[in-house]
Amino acid sequence: MKDDEIKKIISQNVRMYRAKYNYSQMVLADFVNITQTQLSAIERGAVMPKISTLTKLAQVFNISVDDMLKSHF
């Protein structure tokens, strides 16, 4: 799988789970110790999150990192 495809899947999943839990970007960014700007870039698919950030996001959403990398659409 190409980087662009992975970034797209991660961005879709972060947006979906953030909406599911009704978190603002600011709240979620605080939970995973990144800036709102960094989270916005992840949600837009502009950047690939660090493994540590991806792990923290999965923990906040109570899912596995594997789930963060699967397309749910």
C-alpha positions as CSV (number, residue, x, y, z in Angstrom):
1,M,0.0,0.0,0.0
2,K,1.3,3.5,-0.9
3,D,1.9,6.2,1.7
4,D,-0.9,8.4,0.2
5,E,-3.4,5.5,0.6
6,I,-2.3,4.9,4.2
7,K,-2.6,8.6,5.0
8,K,-6.1,8.7,3.4
9,I,-7.3,5.7,5.5
10,I,-5.9,7.1,8.7
11,S,-7.4,10.5,8.1
12,Q,-10.8,9.0,7.4
13,N,-10.6,6.9,10.5
14,V,-9.5,9.7,12.8
15,R,-12.3,11.9,11.6
16,M,-14.8,9.1,12.0
17,Y,-13.8,8.1,15.5
18,R,-13.4,11.7,16.6
19,A,-17.0,12.3,15.5
20,K,-18.2,9.1,17.1
21,Y,-16.8,10.2,20.5
22,N,-17.8,13.8,19.9
23,Y,-14.3,15.2,20.5
24,S,-13.2,18.5,19.2
25,Q,-9.9,18.7,17.4
26,M,-8.5,20.6,20.4
27,V,-9.6,18.0,22.9
28,L,-8.3,15.0,20.9
29,A,-5.0,16.8,20.2
30,D,-4.6,17.4,24.0
31,F,-5.3,13.7,24.7
32,V,-2.5,12.6,22.3
33,N,-0.1,15.4,23.1
34,I,0.0,17.0,19.7
35,T,-1.1,20.5,18.5
36,Q,-4.5,21.1,16.9
37,T,-2.6,22.0,13.7
38,Q,-0.9,18.6,13.7
39,L,-4.2,16.8,14.2
40,S,-5.8,18.9,11.4
41,A,-3.0,17.9,9.0
42,I,-3.5,14.2,9.9
43,E,-7.2,14.5,9.3
44,R,-6.6,16.2,5.9
45,G,-4.2,13.4,5.0
46,A,-1.4,15.9,4.6
47,V,1.0,14.2,6.9
48,M,1.6,10.7,8.2
49,P,1.3,10.5,11.9
50,K,4.2,9.3,14.0
51,I,3.8,5.7,15.2
52,S,3.6,7.0,18.8
53,T,0.8,9.4,17.8
54,L,-1.0,6.6,15.9
55,T,-0.7,4.4,19.0
56,K,-2.1,7.1,21.3
57,L,-5.0,7.8,18.9
58,A,-5.9,4.1,18.9
59,Q,-5.8,4.0,22.7
60,V,-8.0,7.0,23.0
61,F,-10.5,5.4,20.6
62,N,-10.2,2.0,22.3
63,I,-9.2,0.2,19.1
64,S,-6.0,-1.4,17.8
65,V,-3.5,0.3,15.6
66,D,-4.5,-2.3,13.0
67,D,-8.0,-0.9,13.1
68,M,-6.6,2.6,12.5
69,L,-5.0,1.2,9.3
70,K,-8.2,-0.5,7.9
71,S,-10.6,1.2,5.6
72,H,-14.1,1.3,7.1
73,F,-15.6,3.0,4.0
